[in-house]
Amino acid sequence: MTRPLVCVVSLVFIVKERMKDILGIDHETAHTTAVIVDDNASFADNTSHPIPARSPLLGGAEHDPCDLDHTVKEAVAPLIDQYDISAIGLDHQGQSFIV
């Protein structure tokens, strides 16, 4: 989880004067995590929601795109009304995409 958080913190430093809170969303193999970075570049809050996975091949994992959508909503819901969000960053598993 370190890589996406570092990217979000870098964004805060670039536009710190104009931003309030930034919402970072990270899809990992086992769960979706949402973090809030405040205008002081500090981590203010985070939530996480598990992603159901299937393993049709040994050592592999597949996710249903609808599950990914659902986990984002579940991870973000507790944060969205509590913070003044002015930007959103999304990090997804680098070797996959949804068309």
FENHUSUL-V152335 format. One record per residue. N is the residue number from 0. RES is the residue in one small letter. SS is DSSP state (@ for helix, = for strand, . for the rest). Layout:
# FENHUSUL-V152335
N RES SS
N RES SS
This chain:
# FENHUSUL-V152335
0 m .
1 t @
2 r @
3 p @
4 l @
5 v @
6 c @
7 v @
8 v @
9 s @
10 l @
11 v @
12 f @
13 i @
14 v .
15 k .
16 e .
17 r .
18 m .
19 k .
20 d =
21 i =
22 l =
23 g =
24 i =
25 d =
26 h =
27 e .
28 t .
29 a .
30 h =
31 t =
32 t =
33 a =
34 v =
35 i =
36 v =
37 d .
38 d .
39 n .
40 a .
41 s .
42 f =
43 a =
44 d =
45 n =
46 t =
47 s =
48 h =
49 p =
50 i .
51 p .
52 a .
53 r =
54 s .
55 p .
56 l .
57 l .
58 g .
59 g .
60 a .
61 e =
62 h .
63 d .
64 p @
65 c @
66 d @
67 l @
68 d @
69 h @
70 t @
71 v @
72 k @
73 e @
74 a @
75 v @
76 a @
77 p @
78 l @
79 i @
80 d .
81 q .
82 y .
83 d .
84 i =
85 s =
86 a =
87 i =
88 g =
89 l =
90 d =
91 h .
92 q .
93 g .
94 q .
95 s .
96 f .
97 i .
98 v .
